[in-house]
């Protein structure tokens, strides 16, 4: 009887050893090149105990990834933010000794990373756009339409938003970064995005809702996004995203960016049941409990980059 039990136990152990390594196995997120995270509009690296990329850097680092969280202007044009990011990329390469980085940008961070990859492709292995404003946002179009340049409403709005951006930069320890919310709105508008894409077209789809080139100038391009503005009744930001989603009519969106506008390079998915903040595990982890956890998605993507030699 004992021999029979031992034999069965031995068979089970051998079978378990032959199973594929689980996603939490050591080295699962260990990419060849460092991962650099780039925040969106009114974003930050961290303010006190609150991280913009809530729980994501630590989850990536836990299984081997080298992760760096950057801080660019909370509000400014894509080009200005891109130059700020480029400076930090060079610093990261100098510190790590790596030859390239994997850039992951959320929201306005999407085109910000694209700028760096376009002008310095030799420093970038991949660009991943998460809920990226790659073809503009109708929310920005509405704001510019309601408060056109030169109007009193525009002056008031710009003053408030510039003040907010300066407060964010101060609290996150970068008070000297230049802020210009009007330049940010113009960059994020449909017209501004089209001008930007004409100068920096890498990875942009040639059809309205298609995929772009998977690689350009030696850089790999990926994207994913959400498509559900309201996802958690406990999240105080969700009602605001449900309101801004009205700007898109029947078009699939995450509350701030249309799914098709977020397309770049290889589209992993554009219909996660997430809103714009869920895409970075905000607000403080209050996300859709019926969808894949965003932290898991970042881990899976790091493994994807690893498997492609990036």
N, C-alpha and C positions, 0 to 999 in steps of 0.2 A: 504493500500500500504506500509506504514511504517512498520507495523507488519510483512508483508511478507519479506521485505528487511532485517529486524532485524533477522528474523528466518533463512534466508539464510546465513547471516553473522555468526550467532552462529554456524551453521552446518559446515561452512568453518573453523572456529577457532578450533572446536573440531577435525575435520579431520586433520588439521595441527599438533595438539598436539599428535595425534596418529601415526604420521610418525616417522620412525627411526631417531635417533639423527644424525645430519650431522657430517662429518669427522672433522669439526673444533670445535665440541662441547668440552666444558671443560672436561679434563681428558682423551681425546682420545689417547694421547701418554703416559699416566701415567703408566709406567711399574712398577712392584714390585721392581725390582733391577735397579740400575743406569746403564745408557748406556755409554759405553766407546768407543770412536772412535780412530782408529789406522791407521795412514797414510801409504802410500806405499813408494817405492824407490824414493829418492830425495824429499821426502815429508817433511811437517812441520805442526805445529799447526796453527800458523799465522805469517806472515811477514808484519808488519805494518797493514794497513787496509785490507789486503788480507788474507782470511782464506782458508786453504786447502779444508775444508768441506764447500764450499761456501753457506752460508745461511741455512745450514742444522741444526746445533746445535740450533740456535734461533727458527727455525720452530718446532723442537721437544720439546723445553722447553716451547713454547707458550701454550701448552695444557697439561702440567704436568710432562713431562719427566725430570729426573735429568740427565744431559749430561756432560761428561768430555772428553776433547780433549787432547790426550797424545802426547808427542814428544819423539820418539826414534831416533836412528841413521838414518840419511838420507840415508846412504849406509853402510851396514855391513851384516854379516851372519844372518840367521833367528834365530839361537840360541842366538847370542849376543843381537839382537833386542828384542828377547823374554824375556831375563833376565832383560833388561831395562824396558820393559813393566810390568813385574811381580812386580818390585819395585814400580812402579806407581799405579798398581792395589791395592797393600797393603796399600798405602797411601790414596787412594780414599776410601777404606773400612774403614780405621781408621777415616777419616773425616766425612763420612756419617753415620757410624754405621751400614751399610748394611752388610749382610753376604756373598753376591755374587754380581757379575756384569754381564751385558750383553755386550759381546765384539763384535764390528763391525769393521772389517778390510778391507781396500781397497788395491788391488794389492799385494805387498809384506806384507801388513798388514794382509792378509788372513792367510798365514802360521805362521806369528808372533803371532797372537791370538791363533792359534791351539797349538803352543808350550806351552803357558801358561795353556790352558785348559787341555792339556795332562799331564803336570807334577803337576798341582795344580787344579784338577777338583773340589775340595771342595770350591774354590773361584769363580767359573764360573757357571752361570746359562745357558748361551747360547753363541754360536759363530756364527756369520754371516759373510760370505766371499763375498765381492763384487768385481767382476772381479779379484778374487784371483788367484795367481800363484800356484795352488795346484798340478799340474802335470808338471810344468816347462813351460818355454816360448821359442819358437823357435827363438825369437829375441835374447835372452841371448845365445842360442846355436850358432847363427851366429856370434855374437860378440866374443865369445871365440874361434870360428874357425878361424875368420879373424885375431884375435890378440891373439894367444896362449901364455900361460905363458912362460916367459923367452925371448920373442921376443922384439925387439925395439918398434914395434907398440903397444905391450901390455904395456910396460913401460910408453910410452907417454900417452896412453889412461887412464891408472890407475892414473897417476899424475894429469891429467886434471879432471877426475871424482872425485878423492879424494878432490881436491881443491874446486870443485863445492859443494861437500857435506859439507865441512868445512864452506864454505861461507853461505850455507843455515842454518846450525846449529847456526852459529854466529848471523845471522840476526834474527833468531827466538828465540834468547836468551838462547840457550843451547850449548855454545862453547866447553864444556868439553866432549861431547859425542864422543866416539871413532868412526872413519870412516874407512871403508875398502871396496872400490868399487869392488875389485877383489873377495873378499869373498861374496859380494852381488850377483855378476854375477854367481858365482858357485852355490850359493843357489837357484837361479832362473832358472838355466839350467835344462834340462830334467833329466840329470844324478844326479844332486844335489838334485832335488825334490824327485826322487825315493828313494835315501838314507834317506832323511828326513822322507818320508812317511813310510819307514820300521820301523823307531823308534817311530814315532807318527802317527799311522794309523787311529785315530778316525775320523769318518765321510767321509773318502776317499772311493769313489766307487770301487767296486771290478771288474766292467766292464769298458771298455774304455770311454763310454759316459753315464753311468748310474747314479743312485743316491747312496749315501752312507747311512750308518746307521743314522736314524733321531736322535737317542740319543746314547751316549756312556759315560760310567762312570758318568751317571747322568747329562750330559751336552747335551743340544739340539743343533743340527747343521742345518744351513740354508745357501743357496747361491743364488746369481743371478748375471747376467752379461749382457753386451751389445754385439752387433754383427754387428755394422756398423761403420767402421773406419772414414768415412768422413760424417759429419752431418751438418755443418754450414759454409757457405762460408766466414763469417766474423771472424771466429776463426783462428788465425794465426798458431795454433798448428795442426789443422786438416790435412794439407798437409803432415806433418811429419808422422802422424799416418797412413795416406794412404800409405806412402812409406814403413813403417815398416810392414804393413799388408801383403806385398808381400812375406814375409818370410813364411807365412802360406799357400801359394798356394790357393787352392779352399776351404780350411778349414775355417769354420765360426769363426770369431774373432772380437775383438774390437780394433784392431790395435797393441796391445801388448800381449794379452793373447787369446788363442783359447777358444771358448765357452765350449768345453768339458773339457778342463784343469781347468776351473773355477768351475766345479761341486764339491759340498761338501754337505753331508747330504741331506736335503730336498731341491730340486732345485725349486725355485719359478719361475724363468724364465731364459733362457740363450740366448734370442734373442731380447732383447730390441733394438730399433733402436738408439743405443748410442755407442760412442767410449769410450776408457779407461778413458778419462778425464770427459766426460759427466756423468760418473757414480758417480762423486763427485761434479756435477754441475759446472764444469770448462770448458772453461776458463771464469771466472767471469760471469757465467750464460749464456754464448753463446753456447747453446745446440740445439738439434733437436726440433724445434717448433711443429713437427708433431708427437712427441712421448710424453708419460706421463712424466711430469716434475719429475726429480729425487728427488726433495724435497718431492713430494707427495709420492713417493715410500718408502722413509725412514719413513715418517709418517705412512703409511699403515703398514709397518713392525713393528714399535713400537706398534701399535695397535694389531698386530698379537701376539707379545710377551706378551702384557698385557692380551689378551684373553686366553693365555695358562698359565697364572699365573706366568709369568716370569718378 
